[in-house]
Amino acid sequence: MSYIVLARKYRPRRFTEMVGQEHVVQALGNALTRQRLHHAYLFTGTRGVGKTTVSRILAKSLNCTGPDGQGGITAEPCGVCDACRDIDAGRHVDYVELDAASNRGVDEISQLLDQAVYKPVAGRFKVYMIDEVHMLSTTAFNAMLKTLEEPPEYLKFVLATTDPQKVPVTVLSRCLQFNLRPMAPETVQRHLGTVLQAEGIEAEAGALRQLSRAARGSMRDALSLTDQAIAFGGGALQEAAVRQMLGSVDRSHVVRIVQALGAGDGAGLVRAVDELRGLGLSGAGTLEDLAALAQQMALAQAVPAALDPADPETATVRALAPLLDRDETQLLYSIALHGRAELSLAPDEYGGLMMVLLRLLAFRPQDAAPRRVELPAEPVAAVLAPAAPVTPMAPVASVAPVPVAAPVVAPAPPPEPVAPAAPRLSRELRRPLEARARMPVEPPAAPSPARAPAARASVPPWEDEPPGWDEIPPADENAPSAQWIPEEPEAPAPVAVAAPAPLQRDEVLDDPLVTRWCDLFQRLSERSLVNGLVRELAWQAQCIAIEPGAGSLRCVLRVERESLRQSGHRDRLQTAITELVGQPVTLEITPGAVTDSPSRRETQRRERAQHEAEGAITDDPMVQELLARYPGARIVPGSIRPN
């Protein structure tokens, strides 16, 4: 007798033998038991998940006569009657399987429907199974619509497709649709263990894990790969042989890459790529395993209890998790995932892999300390003995909803009586009023012409024309400002780098150097000498020194954002200042926290204007009278805007 491949030999013959599709089995089983049968069924799902198998079991359930020939419709076909044996063998006269990929025209469908007027010859029902139904032509779909909607009582349609989006909605509305899900690797691994136990073949747990992951949710692919692995390994399944057959990357290489990333070791990454090149391993497979490891590390960092304790790689994942922070792990996953698409664009696959790994190293924080961990010893590969019982996966039991007790709310104390004349203010407005009452009363200062009413601080730096610049009054063209002669500061002491403090309304930003810088910034804006990021650089900079030098004027700025401290932005701003003042200017930029700048002064000015506007409204006698007259009235927070 010729050899039968595992995918055909172990095809399920009844619903109880199916794995991973409990939701479909439960629905069909209940429908068959209660005799609530629909006339058309549509099974969707990726390849190898059981669409054809379910249709054959359904046809046997409809036509089974039992071992004694007296049985009826059942959810558990006997498998020994003539109808069950003929359907399994593919020779039952009333069960027709049509491949729509090769019979997609209207003539084939019309010929099939012409036979629908005749009653079943040997069975109880005629069952028409159309595989890959989405490949039928439009005219073929139109030809079967009427029969599909109102077929004879003895006719059942079973449609299967891997692409339900291409099936017309007129067909979908006439069918009961069941989506067969891709199977989890753990489900596939358990089923492979059962099959190999029945075959008497020894297999390492790591080999089964590799095969179940390579199947990508398809049980047929998993069994086909198992057939290939048995032939490759000479009758035994070993993890090393399966890795070599699949061309997958050994997890140890990916672990070394993560260790090098945690330690900031660029030379280690280069050595890892050289090892992969020498072994001829796939760069795309390396990034795929790296993304899978990053996903497990993120799971270990967020929900450690979610890892499978029976997986021998769990100990390694938990040991690697502290190497990277949570955001670095997410970045590792994202770059590894998107790096696979870039390998086809790279001139060399290993060169592209090298760039992806170096990108991971480049995006690490510069001040991150190197981290190293000790990995657990390599686990001994477990061998699946033929006599070891394998427990099949039990169907998922439905969980009854847990009643949630309503929280007991204590009765609120009765409100205190409020005098009718007292105005009722919202909490948002009472807070600034109380702060204002505690502030010392000072005479209002005259507005300084040197203060630059610059743009809003919330404008993004990539906007070339931030809103608010048109509000700057035009400068006096006759003003004697052709030459910008710097004034010597009284005490040019070095400014220490410190964290920026939050702005306060009563804080006075009166650094003379920053005041002169605000005046210069206003003139640069009026003449449109700066724009875009160059204008944002001047807007957020704090002037800390203005000194005359040998043949040029030296100006030192402190800038907090690294993206604004680029040499190109500095050169363009230096050129603009030189053009404005009419003499050479040397511009220097240093990093550090900014405590005073045109941006901070404009922000403080807006906050003070908002505070004064709110105070003017709440102190208005008419507003207070309205609030006192109508107890439910209030001032809507955020509705007050300064002039």
Secondary structure as GFF3:
##gff-version 3
##sequence-region A 1 643
A	DSSP	alpha_helix	6	9	.	.	.	ID=ss1
A	DSSP	three_ten_helix	15	17	.	.	.	ID=ss2
A	DSSP	alpha_helix	22	33	.	.	.	ID=ss3
A	DSSP	beta_strand	40	44	.	.	.	ID=ss4
A	DSSP	alpha_helix	51	63	.	.	.	ID=ss5
A	DSSP	alpha_helix	82	89	.	.	.	ID=ss6
A	DSSP	beta_strand	95	99	.	.	.	ID=ss7
A	DSSP	alpha_helix	106	114	.	.	.	ID=ss8
A	DSSP	three_ten_helix	115	117	.	.	.	ID=ss9
A	DSSP	beta_strand	126	131	.	.	.	ID=ss10
A	DSSP	three_ten_helix	133	135	.	.	.	ID=ss11
A	DSSP	alpha_helix	138	149	.	.	.	ID=ss12
A	DSSP	beta_strand	155	161	.	.	.	ID=ss13
A	DSSP	three_ten_helix	164	166	.	.	.	ID=ss14
A	DSSP	alpha_helix	169	172	.	.	.	ID=ss15
A	DSSP	beta_strand	176	179	.	.	.	ID=ss16
A	DSSP	alpha_helix	185	199	.	.	.	ID=ss17
A	DSSP	beta_strand	203	204	.	.	.	ID=ss18
A	DSSP	alpha_helix	205	215	.	.	.	ID=ss19
A	DSSP	alpha_helix	219	232	.	.	.	ID=ss20
A	DSSP	alpha_helix	239	246	.	.	.	ID=ss21
A	DSSP	alpha_helix	251	263	.	.	.	ID=ss22
A	DSSP	alpha_helix	266	279	.	.	.	ID=ss23
A	DSSP	alpha_helix	283	302	.	.	.	ID=ss24
A	DSSP	three_ten_helix	304	306	.	.	.	ID=ss25
A	DSSP	alpha_helix	314	320	.	.	.	ID=ss26
A	DSSP	three_ten_helix	321	323	.	.	.	ID=ss27
A	DSSP	alpha_helix	326	342	.	.	.	ID=ss28
A	DSSP	three_ten_helix	343	345	.	.	.	ID=ss29
A	DSSP	alpha_helix	349	362	.	.	.	ID=ss30
A	DSSP	beta_strand	383	384	.	.	.	ID=ss31
A	DSSP	alpha_helix	427	438	.	.	.	ID=ss32
A	DSSP	three_ten_helix	469	471	.	.	.	ID=ss33
A	DSSP	alpha_helix	512	526	.	.	.	ID=ss34
A	DSSP	alpha_helix	532	540	.	.	.	ID=ss35
A	DSSP	beta_strand	542	548	.	.	.	ID=ss36
A	DSSP	beta_strand	553	559	.	.	.	ID=ss37
A	DSSP	three_ten_helix	562	564	.	.	.	ID=ss38
A	DSSP	alpha_helix	567	581	.	.	.	ID=ss39
A	DSSP	beta_strand	585	591	.	.	.	ID=ss40
A	DSSP	alpha_helix	598	618	.	.	.	ID=ss41
A	DSSP	alpha_helix	621	629	.	.	.	ID=ss42
###
